[in-house]
């Protein structure tokens, strides 16, 4: 992730947390995010209405349909024509078909993939999701041949929406956990 992207993510997180804290303190029935699967309401009640709430629901539907229900071939339905997927050291991908292919390849490689949403909130046209991803690597992932091993990694993803579709995603996945779980690399700090 480039320096300006880290700054943008930090600003989005700061703004969303500030909005969330203000909303929680001012709403008697607001609920904190809980450990829930995508598709379940993980956002506090102040996100339920308006364009921010609509954007949160689009991202929740995307996560549920494409990842948790293993419909990699549906990814293009949620993306703008000029969609961009920024995956740090994994690379950047541009165009609906290319991004959809990348997402479908992840679902194919980990056919029992489950994205457990821990927090989700929005601000303007952006939605931030913190999740834990689990599954079994049955196919090639990041050029690592199938291992049949269980994978688990944390992720924080920032989605930008335009016209009710995802136009950009900045994916911050714990690649060290993926490499460790596939048996590819063990960092010196892992016992």
KEVEX-123741 format. One line per field, with one value per residue: residue number from 1; x, y, z of N, C-alpha, C, O in turn. Coordinates in Angstrom, 3 decimals. Layout:
# KEVEX-123741
pos = (NUM, ...);
npx = (X, ...);
npy = (Y, ...);
npz = (Z, ...);
capx = (X, ...);
capy = (Y, ...);
capz = (Z, ...);
cpx = (X, ...);
cpy = (Y, ...);
cpz = (Z, ...);
opx = (X, ...);
opy = (Y, ...);
opz = (Z, ...);
# end
This chain:
# KEVEX-123741
pos = (1, 2, 3, 4, 5, 6, 7, 8, 9, 10, 11, 12, 13, 14, 15, 16, 17, 18, 19, 20, 21, 22, 23, 24, 25, 26, 27, 28, 29, 30, 31, 32, 33, 34, 35, 36, 37, 38, 39, 40, 41, 42, 43, 44, 45, 46, 47, 48, 49, 50, 51, 52, 53, 54, 55, 56, 57, 58, 59, 60, 61, 62, 63, 64, 65, 66, 67, 68, 69, 70, 71, 72, 73, 74, 75, 76, 77, 78, 79, 80, 81, 82, 83, 84, 85, 86, 87, 88, 89, 90, 91, 92, 93, 94, 95, 96, 97, 98, 99, 100, 101, 102, 103, 104, 105, 106, 107, 108, 109, 110, 111, 112, 113, 114, 115, 116, 117, 118, 119, 120, 121, 122, 123, 124, 125, 126, 127, 128, 129, 130, 131, 132, 133, 134, 135, 136, 137, 138, 139, 140, 141, 142, 143, 144, 145, 146, 147, 148, 149, 150, 151, 152, 153, 154, 155, 156, 157, 158, 159, 160, 161, 162, 163, 164, 165, 166, 167, 168, 169, 170, 171, 172, 173, 174, 175, 176, 177, 178, 179, 180, 181, 182, 183, 184, 185, 186, 187, 188, 189, 190, 191);
npx = (0.846, 0.613, 2.065, 0.241, -2.122, -2.160, -2.441, -4.958, -6.554, -6.131, -7.273, -9.924, -10.595, -10.283, -12.205, -14.523, -14.561, -14.818, -17.342, -18.790, -18.428, -19.655, -22.230, -22.906, -22.809, -24.899, -27.153, -29.632, -30.333, -28.273, -26.014, -22.947, -20.517, -20.522, -19.230, -19.984, -21.232, -20.746, -23.468, -25.078, -26.209, -23.679, -23.037, -23.411, -26.572, -26.819, -25.964, -27.956, -29.622, -29.968, -27.397, -24.892, -25.575, -26.720, -24.449, -22.926, -24.597, -24.422, -21.728, -21.795, -23.583, -22.034, -19.791, -21.097, -22.396, -20.347, -18.002, -18.709, -20.826, -19.606, -19.649, -17.868, -18.125, -20.021, -18.869, -18.345, -20.810, -20.970, -19.163, -17.799, -17.286, -14.682, -13.336, -10.990, -8.545, -6.577, -3.915, -1.646, 1.540, 0.886, -0.156, -1.695, -4.856, -6.853, -9.999, -13.239, -13.559, -10.988, -10.556, -12.732, -11.991, -9.699, -10.841, -12.595, -10.712, -9.566, -11.740, -12.085, -9.674, -9.869, -12.313, -14.099, -14.126, -14.612, -15.680, -15.596, -17.149, -15.986, -16.038, -17.749, -18.136, -19.178, -18.384, -19.322, -18.694, -17.295, -16.487, -15.401, -14.068, -13.404, -12.187, -12.069, -10.694, -11.267, -10.572, -9.954, -7.109, -7.480, -6.733, -4.492, -3.042, -1.900, 0.218, 0.999, 0.978, -1.842, -2.407, -4.061, -4.327, -5.584, -6.462, -6.129, -6.641, -6.287, -7.927, -8.214, -10.213, -10.776, -13.394, -14.457, -17.256, -19.295, -22.084, -23.623, -22.046, -18.966, -16.085, -13.427, -11.102, -9.102, -7.113, -5.995, -4.422, -3.339, -0.598, 1.580, 0.413, -0.997, 1.105, 2.429, 0.427, 0.154, 2.470, 4.631, 6.295, 7.821, 7.766, 10.317, 9.365, 7.207, 6.135);
npy = (-1.161, 2.139, 5.207, 7.374, 5.925, 4.578, 6.779, 7.679, 5.508, 5.586, 8.088, 7.565, 5.534, 6.937, 8.973, 7.415, 6.086, 8.262, 9.225, 6.961, 6.802, 9.174, 8.659, 6.373, 7.335, 9.112, 7.688, 5.835, 3.194, 2.154, -0.347, -1.986, -3.278, -6.768, -10.128, -11.449, -13.160, -12.194, -10.502, -10.618, -8.204, -6.245, -3.706, -0.706, 0.711, 3.299, 3.298, 2.342, 3.751, 5.860, 6.928, 5.954, 3.715, 2.200, 1.684, 0.140, -2.102, -3.054, -3.881, -5.842, -7.670, -8.376, -9.640, -11.801, -13.157, -13.566, -14.468, -15.996, -17.617, -18.746, -17.953, -17.128, -16.432, -14.460, -12.072, -9.961, -8.717, -6.909, -4.927, -1.893, -0.965, 0.009, -0.963, -1.229, -3.153, -3.145, -4.706, -4.532, -5.923, -8.056, -7.041, -4.753, -4.581, -3.966, -3.186, -4.558, -7.303, -8.390, -7.969, -9.407, -11.960, -12.389, -12.435, -14.609, -16.610, -16.814, -17.741, -20.196, -21.450, -21.681, -23.269, -23.588, -21.176, -18.683, -15.578, -13.878, -11.287, -8.844, -6.146, -3.471, -0.506, 2.652, 5.644, 8.385, 7.611, 5.325, 2.141, 0.338, -2.746, -5.101, -8.267, -11.853, -14.389, -17.693, -21.067, -23.886, -24.621, -25.688, -25.333, -23.590, -20.773, -17.531, -18.344, -20.568, -23.970, -26.199, -27.161, -28.424, -27.600, -25.982, -22.570, -19.351, -15.949, -12.479, -9.513, -6.201, -4.322, -1.746, -0.368, 1.431, 2.989, 3.542, 4.709, 2.611, 0.381, -1.449, 0.360, 0.525, -1.410, -1.686, -4.005, -5.304, -7.816, -10.352, -11.475, -12.869, -14.715, -16.266, -17.334, -18.768, -20.620, -22.093, -23.425, -22.347, -20.286, -19.387, -16.934, -15.465, -14.648, -16.216, -18.715);
npz = (0.000, -0.889, 0.414, 0.348, 0.187, 2.609, 4.229, 3.391, 4.157, 6.926, 7.469, 6.701, 8.505, 10.940, 10.632, 10.374, 12.828, 14.526, 13.704, 14.349, 17.167, 17.928, 17.022, 18.513, 21.130, 21.030, 20.430, 21.811, 21.315, 19.823, 18.712, 19.443, 17.087, 16.498, 16.593, 13.662, 10.765, 7.303, 5.787, 7.963, 10.295, 11.142, 11.541, 13.447, 14.509, 13.500, 10.886, 9.330, 7.590, 4.656, 2.250, 3.198, 4.729, 2.664, 1.110, 2.912, 3.084, 0.438, 0.300, 2.301, 1.067, -1.165, 0.089, 1.328, -0.848, -2.884, -1.489, 0.971, 0.091, -1.971, -4.677, -6.889, -9.546, -9.525, -8.856, -10.701, -10.932, -8.871, -9.338, -10.756, -14.212, -14.542, -12.331, -9.616, -7.946, -5.249, -3.956, -2.322, -1.926, -3.497, -5.788, -8.194, -9.747, -12.589, -14.023, -14.576, -15.432, -14.973, -12.199, -11.184, -12.023, -10.463, -7.873, -8.175, -8.525, -6.006, -4.501, -5.797, -5.157, -2.423, -1.573, 0.571, 1.784, 4.255, 5.246, 8.062, 9.360, 11.495, 12.134, 10.576, 8.826, 7.483, 5.656, 3.933, 0.610, 1.155, 2.587, 5.349, 6.301, 8.776, 9.089, 9.619, 7.814, 6.841, 5.783, 3.569, 1.722, -1.357, -3.924, -6.223, -4.771, -4.695, -6.295, -4.902, -4.713, -4.191, -0.833, 0.927, 3.455, 6.426, 6.444, 7.956, 8.281, 9.139, 8.015, 6.746, 4.855, 2.529, 0.847, -1.985, -3.268, -6.169, -7.725, -6.630, -6.894, -6.419, -6.807, -6.173, -4.297, -1.485, -0.309, 2.627, 3.631, 5.912, 4.968, 5.982, 7.723, 5.869, 4.328, 6.340, 7.148, 4.803, 4.815, 3.587, 4.506, 7.536, 9.790, 11.842, 14.346, 14.937, 17.091);
capx = (0.000, 1.420, 1.968, -1.010, -3.215, -2.181, -3.006, -6.396, -7.169, -6.101, -8.278, -11.242, -10.817, -10.448, -13.504, -15.573, -14.588, -15.382, -18.771, -19.337, -18.473, -20.686, -23.515, -23.174, -23.093, -26.137, -28.266, -29.890, -30.424, -27.166, -25.341, -21.589, -20.319, -20.274, -18.679, -21.058, -20.879, -21.224, -24.888, -25.731, -25.972, -22.536, -22.876, -24.270, -27.843, -26.755, -25.643, -29.052, -30.382, -29.237, -26.405, -23.851, -26.183, -26.861, -23.111, -22.577, -25.380, -23.863, -20.496, -22.218, -24.115, -20.880, -19.038, -21.918, -22.636, -19.136, -17.064, -19.276, -21.644, -18.662, -20.081, -16.850, -18.596, -20.921, -18.103, -18.489, -22.095, -20.811, -18.040, -17.916, -16.509, -13.276, -12.983, -9.577, -8.299, -5.222, -3.610, -0.309, 2.631, 0.312, -0.288, -2.890, -5.593, -7.789, -11.036, -14.223, -13.282, -9.737, -10.777, -13.641, -11.211, -8.849, -11.699, -13.068, -9.594, -9.417, -12.847, -11.805, -8.537, -10.313, -13.742, -14.905, -13.764, -15.621, -15.262, -16.332, -17.059, -15.862, -16.485, -18.012, -18.710, -18.994, -18.308, -19.420, -18.776, -16.331, -16.871, -14.248, -14.454, -12.371, -12.707, -11.191, -10.982, -10.848, -10.901, -8.965, -6.505, -7.645, -6.211, -3.356, -3.314, -0.674, 1.196, 1.338, 0.132, -2.785, -1.785, -5.074, -4.201, -6.503, -5.916, -6.852, -5.922, -7.024, -7.913, -8.950, -10.398, -11.465, -14.132, -14.989, -18.405, -19.746, -23.307, -24.120, -21.130, -17.618, -15.185, -12.061, -10.905, -7.739, -7.143, -4.846, -4.517, -2.178, 0.090, 2.449, -0.427, -1.274, 2.338, 2.679, -0.569, 0.397, 3.758, 5.578, 7.241, 7.570, 8.464, 11.089, 8.651, 6.145, 6.688);
capy = (0.000, 3.354, 6.120, 8.139, 5.008, 4.383, 8.009, 7.687, 4.502, 6.120, 9.154, 6.942, 4.864, 7.966, 9.615, 6.444, 5.866, 9.480, 9.206, 5.851, 7.159, 10.192, 7.994, 5.469, 8.101, 9.849, 6.811, 4.954, 1.795, 1.774, -1.543, -2.125, -4.396, -8.046, -11.131, -11.980, -13.445, -11.219, -10.690, -10.294, -6.806, -6.039, -2.268, -0.095, 1.110, 4.599, 3.095, 1.639, 4.564, 6.778, 6.380, 5.189, 2.417, 1.466, 1.212, -0.947, -3.276, -3.570, -4.615, -7.055, -8.617, -8.842, -10.595, -12.994, -13.844, -13.973, -15.214, -16.998, -18.569, -19.320, -17.617, -16.277, -15.953, -13.324, -10.886, -8.869, -8.034, -5.908, -4.058, -0.958, -1.375, 0.392, -1.344, -1.441, -3.954, -2.837, -5.785, -4.378, -6.611, -9.013, -6.291, -3.963, -5.145, -2.970, -3.633, -5.468, -8.713, -8.797, -8.026, -10.528, -13.181, -12.538, -12.840, -15.970, -17.548, -17.003, -18.609, -21.536, -22.016, -21.934, -23.443, -23.473, -19.876, -17.986, -14.252, -13.550, -9.841, -8.454, -4.747, -2.869, 0.820, 3.461, 7.106, 8.855, 6.528, 4.287, 1.180, -0.362, -4.025, -5.899, -9.618, -13.015, -15.289, -19.069, -22.022, -24.911, -24.361, -26.845, -24.973, -22.669, -19.455, -16.742, -19.238, -21.658, -25.124, -26.664, -27.858, -29.118, -27.120, -24.952, -21.208, -18.327, -14.692, -11.248, -8.567, -4.939, -3.914, -0.477, -0.369, 2.705, 2.687, 4.554, 4.270, 1.362, -0.725, -1.287, 0.902, 0.230, -2.102, -1.771, -5.210, -5.465, -9.179, -10.788, -12.429, -13.732, -15.824, -17.134, -18.058, -19.714, -21.691, -22.945, -24.095, -21.719, -19.411, -19.166, -15.751, -15.795, -14.323, -17.191, -19.829);
capz = (0.000, -0.985, 1.548, 0.273, 0.451, 4.058, 4.778, 3.093, 5.013, 8.292, 7.536, 6.642, 9.787, 11.958, 10.431, 10.655, 14.276, 15.134, 13.421, 15.130, 18.580, 18.092, 16.822, 19.622, 22.338, 20.885, 20.097, 22.944, 20.922, 18.951, 19.195, 18.919, 16.171, 17.144, 15.692, 12.851, 9.390, 6.329, 5.547, 9.214, 10.622, 12.019, 11.695, 14.456, 13.915, 12.832, 9.474, 8.689, 6.649, 3.804, 1.321, 3.887, 5.027, 1.401, 0.728, 3.832, 2.686, -0.827, 0.631, 3.011, 0.071, -1.936, 0.904, 1.526, -2.116, -3.598, -0.647, 1.871, -0.659, -2.943, -6.032, -7.492, -10.845, -9.321, -8.461, -11.680, -10.711, -7.820, -9.694, -11.870, -15.391, -14.356, -10.958, -9.295, -6.757, -4.793, -3.019, -1.762, -2.620, -4.455, -7.037, -8.484, -10.864, -13.093, -14.941, -13.978, -15.743, -14.334, -10.747, -10.942, -12.200, -9.269, -6.759, -8.460, -8.329, -4.555, -4.088, -6.333, -4.419, -1.048, -1.849, 1.789, 2.350, 5.055, 5.699, 9.275, 9.568, 12.898, 12.173, 9.274, 8.951, 6.299, 5.722, 2.553, -0.373, 1.517, 3.614, 5.902, 6.874, 9.452, 9.083, 9.738, 6.705, 7.090, 4.730, 3.252, 0.421, -2.235, -5.240, -6.216, -4.187, -4.710, -6.931, -3.982, -5.053, -3.170, 0.295, 1.724, 4.837, 6.910, 6.441, 8.704, 8.296, 9.404, 6.904, 6.809, 3.466, 2.296, -0.418, -2.456, -4.114, -7.122, -8.386, -6.085, -7.190, -5.894, -7.826, -5.749, -3.023, -0.969, 0.520, 3.525, 4.141, 6.674, 4.100, 6.794, 8.190, 4.718, 4.008, 7.429, 7.107, 3.633, 5.007, 2.676, 5.204, 8.960, 10.274, 13.043, 15.570, 15.171, 17.895);
cpx = (0.899, 1.149, 0.649, -2.211, -3.320, -2.804, -4.511, -7.135, -7.224, -7.157, -9.683, -11.575, -11.081, -11.818, -14.641, -15.684, -15.200, -16.887, -19.434, -19.457, -19.542, -22.066, -23.871, -23.528, -24.429, -27.337, -28.462, -29.897, -29.330, -26.440, -23.938, -21.526, -20.005, -19.680, -19.839, -20.531, -21.377, -22.683, -25.696, -25.393, -24.836, -22.327, -23.812, -25.489, -27.780, -26.349, -26.813, -29.748, -29.458, -28.175, -25.296, -24.371, -26.345, -25.514, -22.662, -23.307, -24.872, -22.616, -20.845, -22.752, -22.997, -20.112, -19.807, -22.032, -21.353, -18.239, -17.737, -20.156, -20.872, -19.106, -19.092, -17.284, -19.589, -20.173, -18.321, -19.783, -21.982, -19.786, -18.389, -17.046, -15.021, -12.759, -11.481, -9.479, -6.835, -4.877, -2.175, 0.741, 2.129, 0.115, -1.576, -3.530, -6.669, -8.734, -11.929, -13.860, -12.028, -9.924, -11.682, -12.906, -10.310, -9.694, -12.208, -11.952, -9.346, -10.503, -12.618, -10.681, -8.915, -11.839, -14.653, -14.626, -14.942, -15.019, -16.160, -16.116, -17.040, -16.321, -16.747, -18.642, -18.388, -18.911, -18.327, -19.572, -17.792, -16.860, -15.601, -14.752, -13.227, -12.936, -11.626, -11.638, -10.445, -11.226, -9.766, -8.424, -6.529, -7.110, -5.059, -3.798, -1.990, 0.492, 1.696, 0.414, -0.753, -2.057, -2.775, -5.081, -5.243, -5.778, -6.775, -6.016, -6.868, -6.922, -8.663, -9.012, -11.200, -12.089, -14.585, -16.100, -18.773, -20.977, -23.810, -23.253, -19.752, -16.710, -13.721, -12.101, -9.419, -7.761, -5.857, -4.995, -3.234, -1.468, 1.029, 1.657, -0.723, -0.039, 2.656, 1.719, -0.385, 1.707, 4.862, 6.672, 6.833, 8.426, 9.163, 10.352, 7.489, 6.731, 6.565);
cpy = (1.234, 4.279, 6.886, 7.239, 4.724, 5.606, 8.073, 6.692, 5.006, 7.212, 8.578, 6.255, 5.875, 8.617, 8.665, 6.176, 7.072, 9.533, 8.127, 6.188, 8.208, 9.567, 7.100, 6.248, 8.822, 8.973, 5.802, 3.490, 1.379, 0.595, -1.585, -3.307, -5.651, -8.999, -11.774, -12.282, -12.324, -11.537, -10.443, -8.848, -6.697, -4.562, -1.762, 0.505, 2.456, 4.484, 2.553, 2.438, 5.425, 6.100, 5.574, 3.794, 1.568, 0.902, 0.050, -2.223, -3.883, -4.397, -5.896, -8.102, -9.217, -9.918, -11.907, -13.805, -14.414, -14.858, -16.333, -18.026, -19.147, -19.129, -16.650, -15.696, -14.796, -12.011, -9.708, -8.080, -6.889, -4.825, -3.090, -1.456, -1.116, 0.048, -1.570, -2.196, -3.759, -3.834, -5.721, -5.093, -7.661, -8.335, -5.500, -4.521, -4.151, -3.587, -4.681, -6.934, -9.213, -8.951, -9.212, -11.858, -13.447, -13.048, -14.266, -16.990, -17.808, -17.960, -20.037, -22.218, -22.397, -22.110, -23.408, -22.159, -19.285, -16.678, -13.854, -12.073, -9.544, -7.016, -4.313, -1.513, 1.620, 4.929, 7.598, 7.679, 5.396, 3.426, 0.447, -1.634, -4.652, -7.290, -10.653, -13.988, -16.669, -19.929, -22.999, -24.666, -25.636, -26.578, -24.004, -21.296, -18.710, -17.560, -20.343, -22.822, -25.536, -27.452, -28.713, -28.663, -26.050, -23.601, -20.327, -17.069, -13.538, -10.342, -7.302, -4.434, -2.619, -0.542, 1.043, 2.371, 3.871, 3.996, 2.921, 0.148, -0.404, -0.809, 0.632, -0.546, -2.068, -2.912, -5.316, -6.807, -9.517, -11.891, -13.341, -14.937, -16.793, -17.969, -19.101, -20.911, -22.613, -23.712, -23.530, -20.944, -19.311, -17.993, -16.093, -15.509, -15.287, -18.380, -21.177);
cpz = (0.000, 0.203, 1.530, 0.554, 1.949, 4.728, 4.574, 3.975, 6.455, 8.465, 7.547, 7.964, 10.901, 11.855, 10.799, 12.155, 14.974, 14.927, 14.265, 16.595, 18.833, 17.979, 17.984, 20.868, 22.252, 20.603, 21.210, 22.542, 19.952, 19.571, 18.627, 17.965, 16.966, 16.129, 14.955, 11.467, 8.497, 6.045, 6.810, 9.527, 11.616, 12.276, 12.782, 13.765, 13.208, 11.365, 8.682, 7.589, 5.796, 2.959, 1.996, 4.210, 3.779, 0.964, 1.609, 3.415, 1.376, -0.538, 1.384, 2.034, -0.766, -1.168, 1.071, 0.232, -2.721, -2.737, 0.143, 1.169, -1.844, -4.394, -6.667, -8.820, -10.727, -9.057, -9.402, -11.471, -9.709, -8.175, -10.815, -13.020, -15.196, -12.947, -10.812, -7.973, -6.400, -3.688, -2.516, -2.579, -3.601, -5.807, -7.115, -9.745, -11.275, -14.109, -14.305, -14.202, -15.025, -12.834, -10.405, -11.063, -10.985, -8.093, -6.952, -8.226, -6.841, -4.056, -4.591, -5.557, -2.995, -1.103, -0.625, 2.515, 3.132, 5.559, 6.868, 9.583, 11.061, 13.109, 10.746, 9.514, 7.706, 6.615, 4.286, 1.606, -0.085, 2.657, 4.042, 6.584, 7.532, 9.577, 9.320, 8.659, 7.055, 5.896, 4.523, 1.855, -0.425, -3.640, -5.092, -5.720, -4.091, -5.283, -6.012, -4.321, -3.880, -2.084, 1.074, 3.169, 5.141, 6.918, 7.329, 8.691, 8.581, 8.189, 7.300, 5.379, 3.412, 0.914, -0.733, -3.444, -4.995, -7.822, -7.910, -6.379, -6.616, -7.012, -7.476, -4.442, -2.715, 0.039, 1.328, 4.229, 4.902, 5.884, 4.877, 7.304, 7.053, 4.382, 5.076, 7.336, 5.902, 3.756, 4.142, 3.399, 6.661, 9.400, 11.589, 14.355, 15.851, 15.923, 17.186);
opx = (1.829, 0.142, 0.004, -3.214, -4.419, -3.590, -5.252, -8.216, -8.248, -7.852, -10.540, -12.688, -11.993, -12.510, -15.604, -16.789, -16.000, -17.632, -20.507, -20.479, -20.255, -22.970, -25.028, -24.447, -25.037, -28.457, -27.568, -29.510, -29.454, -26.264, -23.738, -22.355, -19.310, -19.637, -20.594, -19.513, -22.298, -23.087, -26.875, -24.379, -24.999, -21.526, -24.881, -25.449, -28.639, -26.385, -26.687, -30.405, -28.313, -28.057, -24.809, -23.677, -26.135, -25.441, -22.083, -22.713, -24.890, -22.462, -20.242, -22.421, -23.000, -19.819, -19.232, -21.788, -21.283, -17.764, -17.368, -20.228, -21.410, -18.958, -19.427, -16.869, -19.962, -20.792, -18.467, -19.842, -22.823, -19.569, -19.169, -16.161, -14.187, -11.848, -10.802, -10.213, -5.950, -5.477, -1.552, 0.830, 2.890, 0.210, -2.428, -2.838, -7.325, -8.333, -11.462, -13.855, -12.010, -9.501, -11.423, -13.165, -10.177, -9.297, -12.249, -12.215, -8.956, -10.223, -12.928, -10.730, -8.347, -12.577, -15.861, -14.861, -16.098, -13.977, -17.334, -15.036, -17.946, -16.921, -16.054, -19.571, -17.450, -19.308, -17.438, -20.465, -17.485, -17.566, -14.823, -15.724, -12.154, -14.032, -10.432, -12.808, -9.309, -12.091, -8.747, -9.194, -5.715, -7.041, -4.686, -4.791, -1.050, 1.619, 2.704, -0.806, -0.442, -1.207, -2.375, -5.753, -5.712, -4.628, -7.985, -4.836, -8.068, -5.953, -9.614, -7.983, -12.166, -11.390, -15.045, -15.907, -18.590, -20.919, -24.367, -23.669, -19.419, -16.571, -12.875, -12.989, -8.585, -8.355, -4.765, -5.617, -2.162, -1.706, 1.252, 2.170, -0.704, -0.141, 3.105, 2.140, -0.732, 2.023, 5.911, 7.826, 5.653, 9.655, 8.668, 10.698, 6.851, 7.700, 6.982);
opy = (1.341, 4.148, 7.037, 7.704, 4.640, 5.484, 8.473, 6.991, 4.867, 7.257, 9.035, 6.375, 5.694, 8.793, 9.062, 6.053, 6.927, 9.848, 8.342, 5.895, 8.144, 9.902, 7.069, 5.870, 9.118, 9.482, 5.012, 2.629, 0.335, 0.528, -1.259, -4.215, -5.601, -8.700, -12.553, -11.734, -11.591, -12.700, -10.097, -8.332, -7.016, -4.192, -2.330, 0.780, 2.728, 5.487, 2.323, 1.846, 5.686, 4.875, 4.602, 2.803, 0.356, -0.235, -0.916, -3.301, -5.104, -5.495, -6.938, -9.282, -10.415, -10.983, -12.991, -15.012, -15.603, -15.892, -17.499, -19.177, -19.934, -20.024, -15.500, -14.597, -14.209, -10.946, -8.573, -6.895, -5.989, -3.902, -3.414, -2.285, -1.913, 0.703, -2.027, -1.927, -4.160, -3.810, -6.761, -4.897, -8.110, -8.982, -5.566, -4.889, -3.556, -4.399, -5.573, -7.720, -10.337, -9.952, -9.936, -12.783, -14.587, -13.986, -15.045, -18.107, -18.913, -18.877, -20.993, -23.426, -23.329, -21.202, -23.217, -22.046, -19.379, -16.675, -13.534, -11.666, -9.932, -6.696, -4.733, -1.382, 1.309, 5.390, 7.260, 6.848, 4.599, 3.892, -0.006, -1.609, -4.727, -7.482, -10.367, -14.365, -16.805, -19.564, -22.948, -24.519, -26.539, -27.493, -23.635, -20.736, -19.205, -17.467, -20.985, -22.685, -25.252, -28.295, -29.624, -29.256, -25.327, -23.506, -20.523, -17.092, -13.602, -10.400, -7.336, -4.153, -2.430, -0.747, 1.768, 1.563, 5.031, 2.933, 2.159, -0.986, 0.754, -1.475, 0.522, -0.371, -2.379, -2.796, -5.407, -6.908, -9.017, -13.079, -14.480, -16.055, -18.007, -19.179, -20.201, -22.063, -23.792, -24.549, -24.153, -20.938, -19.168, -18.058, -16.913, -16.091, -15.184, -18.990, -22.200);
opz = (0.800, 0.897, 2.568, 1.094, 2.497, 5.667, 5.472, 4.482, 7.125, 9.481, 8.304, 8.477, 11.708, 12.858, 11.455, 12.684, 15.898, 15.854, 14.828, 17.215, 19.834, 18.745, 18.405, 21.594, 23.280, 20.543, 21.514, 23.333, 19.311, 20.787, 17.457, 18.018, 17.980, 14.935, 15.538, 11.043, 8.857, 6.058, 6.734, 9.056, 12.793, 13.134, 13.006, 12.565, 12.369, 10.652, 7.480, 6.732, 6.167, 2.944, 1.418, 3.985, 3.819, 0.498, 1.114, 3.393, 1.219, -1.073, 1.126, 2.147, -1.048, -1.711, 0.967, 0.232, -3.033, -3.205, -0.004, 1.598, -2.622, -5.226, -6.949, -9.189, -11.743, -9.039, -8.947, -11.801, -9.706, -7.390, -11.710, -12.812, -15.627, -12.441, -11.732, -7.022, -7.156, -2.613, -2.306, -3.791, -4.459, -6.850, -6.229, -10.694, -10.420, -14.942, -13.596, -13.255, -14.523, -12.255, -9.443, -10.294, -10.538, -7.402, -6.000, -7.781, -6.464, -3.284, -3.879, -5.325, -2.426, -0.722, -0.767, 3.718, 2.720, 6.215, 6.683, 10.013, 11.799, 14.135, 9.820, 10.311, 6.971, 7.685, 3.504, 1.772, -0.971, 3.551, 3.202, 7.338, 6.933, 10.105, 9.233, 8.594, 7.509, 5.100, 5.211, 0.905, -0.237, -4.460, -3.978, -6.186, -3.470, -4.797, -6.304, -4.229, -2.723, -2.371, 1.799, 4.012, 4.262, 7.346, 7.444, 9.039, 8.311, 7.432, 8.082, 4.765, 4.150, -0.079, 0.150, -4.352, -4.625, -8.440, -8.699, -6.143, -6.364, -8.038, -8.363, -3.608, -3.565, 1.110, 0.768, 5.286, 4.563, 6.101, 4.468, 7.315, 7.252, 4.177, 4.752, 7.433, 5.971, 2.911, 3.978, 2.972, 6.983, 9.381, 12.363, 15.383, 16.899, 15.469, 17.729);
# end
